[in-house]
Amino acid sequence: MVILGKTKIKDALDAHPELKELLLTLSPKFEKLNNKLIFNTVGRWATFNDVARMGDLSVCVILHRLNEVIGSVAELERVFPECINAVPPPPEMEKPEWVDSVRQLIVLDVRSREDFFFTDIMRQLAALKPDSALKVINSFYPAPLIGMLKEEGYEFYAETVSPEEINLFALYRKKGESPDKNWRERKETFEVFDVRKSSEDPFGAIIKKAQDTPPGTGFKLVQKFEPIPLINMLIPLDFEYETVKKDFFEYHIYFYKKVDVPEESRISTGDKIPVVIQAATPVVLPIVLHLLKSKKLMNLIQIQELKVWRETEKHMAWIVNGKADITFSAVAAAAKLFLTGNDIKMASIDIWDNFYVLTRGYEAKKFSDLKGHDFYIPLYKEAPPYAVTEYLMKQTGENPEDYNVVFGNPFGRPEEMQRRLVKGEIDTVLLREPEASFAIHAGKGEIKEAFTYSDIWKTLNNTSGQLPNAGLILKGDLVRNHPEIIKVFYEELENTIRWINENPHEAAEQSYDLMGGSVEALELFLGRVTFKHEKAGERIDEILEYLRVLGSNKPFSYVGDNEEVRGMFEL
């Protein structure tokens, strides 16, 4: 091919990618093009005539240098004999009246910026109101931006104040001219969000990115797989998407946030309260995923960070240092934090029971059937799983000293014990959900549920048999200062749990890959776990009874000398 002034940069570099390094050395003004996002944006809309204007260069110098590298100089001289060493002047534009008459002019000066400011420009354009315009001040002729404005149907005007100051004005565009129609044509200008090498679960960061994306713009997620549950969650939040498989473990998912959305279903872009949400374990991930689809809730909050922990103990630091506003955590952890002076409230109990004894290779119906086997229990001896085990053994006439209880080193992770049970390395374990269901599913009939602690609890206490395991913890400041958010969050949490219980298959499809299991395993888990939304204050007697059990034979109390823990349930 021969490269001419009218040739698009993208077309030339697609054919000859080796020219990129040479192009960047031709002018100091091209330093910003070292940013991959900026370069891709320029390449999409700019021609080499535009590049000459941007770099204050002769277009002939550029064309000769590039064609010399690819061996096309002779062809260039044949088709472009009039080439001279001069910068082609920008096209003459007559200044339209609206430049001086608009009621509101928003000014964006990008001359000193080195980052990818294209998304800021798109955000400002999307926010324009009738009789308003955007003025972008740049240090070079903004050819790619002008190309985009032409393609999108904006009225615009460019003027050169000096060689270092070029102003570009863009007028508000009527809503009938929607950018939604051709977003796929500009998808390569979207900001890239590559999570393939993330050392932590990127789910929370992706959700924040989606919330921060203004209408009319998008982002490109690069992932090792196609995240169907994430896609299904973002679609109701005004997103469209396109997936391109690049390789076996490389998927590009382009997310675009629509502009034209019915007013009644639009996500508000007004002032929102920033919140940090965390969950101590993955058991509540299906709840969190469905909650985030609530437009009623998303109109009130801006997610600053979202974390679902695998190492459950780490969530406590976020409560102690005041980082977390909303937490899903165990009752015992909440009580301990409250009694040590942390300003938190427990609004509801949403996960009940959650203690399952599983065996492999033999059947068991009661504790005594476990004798002679190593009984693996998660965490460590002072933690709630063993405290409940010890109490129930004694209440059923068993001596805990007669059992060979094994913890991890330094303490046992439930997911590690699940893997060892599936591999046949151990045969007796106490597991929570979702690990219990994952083990049963993977065991293919070899792993069975022996009994649950809730069954024993019901026999001993003549109650409903439900152990108040975990629920919703709120930062005290959030409760006091934003009761409207608490009310909506509480209502949506109740609706979410009801929906999951009624639609386990759909809920499994929304969350299976983020939880690390198959749809079938997730559906088994959702059919076994006890999700039930109850106001904590209305079940306080059962909660206190459970906390006393956990504190028996311990040097500390989960209740307090005078039942001070009751204050945690007073909203």
Secondary structure, 3 states (H helix, E strand, C coil): CCCCCCCEHHHHHHHCCCHHHHHHCCCHHHHHHHCHHHHHHHHHHCEHHHHHHHHCCCHHHHHHHHHHHHCCHHHHHHHCCCCCCCCCCCCCCCCCCHHHHCCEEEEEECCCCCCCCHHHHHHHHHHCCCCEEEEEEECCCCHHHHHHHHHHCCCEEEEEEECCEEEEEEECCCCCCCHHHHHHHHHHHCEEEECCCCCCCCHHHHHHHHHHCCCCCEEEEEECCCCHHHHHHHHHHCEEEEEEEEECCEEEEEEEECCCCCHHHCCCCCCCEEEEEEECCHHHHHHHHHHCCCHHHHCCEEEEEEEECCCHHHHHHHHHCCCCCEEEEEHHHHHHHHHCCCCEEEEEEEEECCCEEEEECCCCCCHHHHCCCEEECCECCCCHHHHHHHHHHHHCCCCHHHCEEECCCCCECHHHHHHHHHHCCCCEEEECCCHHHHHHHHHCCCEEEEEEHHHHHHHHHCCCCCCEEEEEEEEHHHHHHCHHHHHHHHHHHHHHHHHHHHCHHHHHHHHHHHHCCCHHHHHHHHHHCEEEEEEHHHHHHHHHHHHHHHHCCCCCCCCCCCCHHHHHHCC
